Amino acid sequence: GPEIISMLQRPMIGQRSQTKSTELLDAAVWDVRAKQYLGTARIYVHLTALCILGLSFGMLSQPASISPLQFSLFLAAWLGYHVVAAQKLMLNKTRIRLLVLSNYLEVLGFMSEIPRDCESSLLTSAVAISSGYAIAILSADMKTTVLGQAMSMLYETWVTWERNPSTVTTCILYQILISSAILAVGGLVEFSTRSRIAMLLNSESMVASFRQMLRGLCDGEILLDSNLRVVGKAEC
């Protein structure tokens, strides 16, 4: 009778509750990522402006050292960070992923204009590795990081194949090692962020449940912070 129906409904209720908790956690995580990207964009907009200034001086002194594509990519990066920093573009899950992927494409485009000789190989490798770590930490989204690192790995393999096909195997092993390290760092950052937010959501849920219980037992209830100040709405 009713007991059997109740027993059958419990797993469904638990599954719905788990799904709702996961959705709340994902929403909170992307809200934190949006704030993090906004804060980083406010810093990067100044850094890219300084880089554009340096490239301008380089083009005046040695026009052949800087290609128009490299200069255009820095202008595009500055424009993107400026739009975000000025909050003219509201950030959400899809837009953050598209912005991060555009950062990967800008880095690959910049690297494509660097001469592939022994003198520039160290610079190219440093740009690729440092950019990979910076973008992975900035996005803290494994799906975007995996896609970006896959694009970088394919590009490096293609360049190596064109230059010296006999070293492709070594290049692939090297790229796998670098990509694994970058993905590990990005995964740790994402795990730390999700764990911290999940802990905060659980504590807030416990406080809300306790306050609801107090409403049934007492005439009113208030929530105080560490300085004994009222937090939120006082139900009394």
C-alpha positions as CSV (number, residue, x, y, z in Angstrom):
1,G,0.0,0.0,0.0
2,P,1.2,3.5,0.9
3,E,4.4,2.1,2.5
4,I,5.5,0.4,-0.8
5,I,4.7,3.5,-2.8
6,S,6.7,5.6,-0.3
7,M,9.7,3.2,-0.6
8,L,9.6,3.4,-4.4
9,Q,9.5,7.2,-4.3
10,R,12.5,7.6,-2.0
11,P,15.2,6.8,-4.7
12,M,13.5,9.1,-7.1
13,I,13.4,11.9,-4.6
14,G,17.1,11.3,-3.7
15,Q,18.1,11.3,-7.4
16,R,16.2,14.6,-7.9
17,S,17.9,16.1,-4.9
18,Q,21.3,15.0,-6.1
19,T,20.7,16.4,-9.6
20,K,19.6,19.7,-8.1
21,S,22.7,19.8,-5.9
22,T,24.9,19.2,-8.9
23,E,23.2,21.9,-10.9
24,L,23.6,24.4,-8.0
25,L,27.3,23.4,-7.7
26,D,27.9,23.9,-11.4
27,A,26.2,27.2,-11.4
28,A,28.2,28.4,-8.4
29,V,31.5,27.2,-10.0
30,W,30.8,29.0,-13.3
31,D,29.9,32.1,-11.3
32,V,33.3,32.0,-9.6
33,R,35.0,31.4,-12.9
34,A,33.2,34.4,-14.4
35,K,34.5,36.6,-11.5
36,Q,37.9,35.1,-11.8
37,Y,38.1,35.8,-15.5
38,L,36.8,39.3,-15.0
39,G,39.5,40.1,-12.4
40,T,42.2,38.5,-14.7
41,A,41.0,40.5,-17.7
42,R,41.4,43.8,-15.8
43,I,45.1,42.8,-15.3
44,Y,45.7,41.4,-18.7
45,V,44.2,44.5,-20.5
46,H,47.2,46.5,-19.1
47,L,49.7,43.8,-19.8
48,T,48.6,43.5,-23.4
49,A,48.7,47.3,-23.8
50,L,52.3,47.3,-22.6
51,C,53.1,44.4,-25.1
52,I,51.5,46.4,-27.9
53,L,53.6,49.4,-27.0
54,G,56.7,47.3,-27.0
55,L,55.8,45.7,-30.4
56,S,55.2,49.2,-31.8
57,F,58.7,50.3,-30.8
58,G,60.1,47.0,-32.2
59,M,58.3,47.6,-35.6
60,L,59.8,51.1,-35.8
61,S,63.3,50.0,-35.0
62,Q,63.3,46.6,-36.7
63,P,60.3,46.3,-39.0
64,A,61.2,42.8,-40.1
65,S,61.2,41.5,-36.5
66,I,57.5,41.8,-35.9
67,S,54.9,40.6,-38.4
68,P,51.5,42.3,-38.9
69,L,49.7,39.2,-37.8
70,Q,51.5,39.2,-34.4
71,F,50.6,42.8,-33.9
72,S,47.0,42.2,-35.0
73,L,46.7,39.3,-32.6
74,F,47.8,41.4,-29.6
75,L,45.3,44.1,-30.7
76,A,42.6,41.5,-30.8
77,A,43.6,40.2,-27.3
78,W,43.6,43.7,-25.9
79,L,40.2,44.4,-27.4
80,G,38.8,41.2,-25.9
81,Y,40.1,41.8,-22.4
82,H,39.0,45.5,-22.6
83,V,35.4,44.4,-23.5
84,V,35.3,42.0,-20.6
85,A,37.0,44.3,-18.1
86,A,34.6,47.1,-19.0
87,Q,31.7,44.6,-18.4
88,K,30.3,45.3,-21.9
89,L,30.1,41.5,-22.3
90,M,28.3,39.5,-19.6
91,L,30.2,36.3,-18.9
92,N,28.5,32.9,-18.9
93,K,29.6,29.3,-19.4
94,T,29.6,29.4,-23.2
95,R,31.2,32.8,-23.5
96,I,34.0,32.0,-21.1
97,R,34.8,28.8,-23.0
98,L,34.8,30.7,-26.3
99,L,37.1,33.4,-24.9
100,V,39.5,30.8,-23.5
101,L,39.6,29.0,-26.9
102,S,40.3,32.3,-28.6
103,N,43.2,32.8,-26.3
104,Y,44.6,29.4,-27.4
105,L,44.2,30.4,-31.1
106,E,45.8,33.8,-30.5
107,V,48.9,32.1,-28.9
108,L,49.1,29.6,-31.8
109,G,48.8,32.4,-34.3
110,F,51.6,34.3,-32.6
111,M,53.8,31.2,-32.5
112,S,53.2,30.6,-36.2
113,E,55.0,33.8,-37.0
114,I,58.1,33.0,-34.9
115,P,61.0,31.7,-37.1
116,R,61.5,28.0,-36.6
117,D,65.3,27.9,-36.2
118,C,67.5,26.8,-33.3
119,E,67.8,30.3,-31.9
120,S,64.0,30.7,-31.7
121,S,63.1,27.2,-30.6
122,L,63.6,28.0,-26.9
123,L,61.5,31.1,-27.2
124,T,58.7,29.2,-29.0
125,S,58.7,26.4,-26.3
126,A,58.7,29.0,-23.5
127,V,55.7,30.8,-25.0
128,A,53.8,27.6,-25.5
129,I,54.4,26.2,-22.0
130,S,53.9,29.5,-20.1
131,S,50.7,30.3,-22.1
132,G,49.4,26.7,-21.5
133,Y,49.8,27.0,-17.8
134,A,48.4,30.5,-17.6
135,I,45.3,29.7,-19.6
136,A,44.7,26.4,-17.7
137,I,44.8,28.1,-14.4
138,L,42.7,31.0,-15.7
139,S,39.9,28.8,-17.1
140,A,40.1,25.9,-14.5
141,D,37.8,24.0,-16.9
142,M,39.2,20.6,-18.0
143,K,37.1,20.3,-21.1
144,T,38.4,23.6,-22.5
145,T,41.9,22.9,-21.4
146,V,41.9,19.4,-23.1
147,L,40.7,20.9,-26.3
148,G,43.2,23.8,-26.2
149,Q,46.1,21.4,-25.4
150,A,45.0,19.1,-28.2
151,M,45.1,22.0,-30.7
152,S,48.6,23.0,-29.5
153,M,49.8,19.5,-29.7
154,L,48.6,19.0,-33.3
155,Y,50.1,22.3,-34.3
156,E,53.5,21.5,-32.9
157,T,53.4,18.0,-34.5
158,W,52.5,19.5,-37.9
159,V,55.4,22.1,-37.7
160,T,57.8,19.4,-36.7
161,W,56.7,17.2,-39.5
162,E,57.2,20.0,-42.0
163,R,60.7,20.8,-40.7
164,N,62.1,17.3,-39.9
165,P,59.8,14.3,-40.1
166,S,62.3,12.0,-38.4
167,T,61.8,13.9,-35.1
168,V,58.0,13.6,-35.0
169,T,58.0,10.8,-32.5
170,T,60.2,12.7,-30.1
171,C,58.0,15.8,-30.5
172,I,54.9,13.8,-29.8
173,L,56.3,12.3,-26.6
174,Y,57.5,15.8,-25.5
175,Q,54.1,17.3,-26.2
176,I,52.3,14.5,-24.3
177,L,54.6,15.1,-21.3
178,I,54.0,18.9,-21.3
179,S,50.3,18.6,-21.9
180,S,49.9,16.0,-19.1
181,A,51.6,18.4,-16.7
182,I,49.4,21.3,-17.8
183,L,46.3,19.2,-17.5
184,A,47.3,18.0,-14.1
185,V,47.7,21.6,-12.8
186,G,44.4,22.6,-14.4
187,G,42.7,19.5,-12.9
188,L,44.0,20.3,-9.4
189,V,42.8,23.9,-9.7
190,E,39.4,22.8,-10.8
191,F,39.1,20.1,-8.1
192,S,40.2,22.6,-5.4
193,T,37.6,25.2,-6.7
194,R,34.7,22.7,-6.8
195,S,35.6,21.2,-3.4
196,R,35.7,24.6,-1.7
197,I,32.4,25.7,-3.3
198,A,30.7,22.4,-2.4
199,M,31.8,22.9,1.2
200,L,30.3,26.4,1.3
201,L,27.1,25.2,-0.3
202,N,26.8,22.4,2.2
203,S,27.4,24.7,5.2
204,E,24.8,27.2,3.8
205,S,22.3,24.3,3.4
206,M,22.9,23.1,6.9
207,V,22.4,26.6,8.3
208,A,19.2,27.1,6.3
209,S,17.8,23.7,7.5
210,F,18.7,24.6,11.1
211,R,17.0,28.0,10.8
212,Q,13.9,26.4,9.4
213,M,13.8,24.0,12.4
214,L,14.1,27.0,14.8
215,R,11.2,28.7,13.1
216,G,9.0,25.8,14.1
217,L,10.3,25.7,17.7
218,C,10.7,29.4,18.6
219,D,8.9,32.7,18.1
220,G,11.8,33.9,15.8
221,E,15.4,33.4,14.8
222,I,18.3,35.5,13.6
223,L,21.7,34.6,12.3
224,L,24.8,36.4,13.7
225,D,28.3,36.7,12.3
226,S,31.5,36.5,14.3
227,N,31.0,40.2,15.3
228,L,27.5,39.5,16.5
229,R,25.9,41.4,13.7
230,V,22.7,40.3,12.1
231,V,23.2,38.5,8.8
232,G,20.4,38.2,6.3
233,K,16.8,38.7,7.0
234,A,15.7,38.4,10.7
235,E,12.5,36.3,11.1
236,C,11.2,37.7,14.4
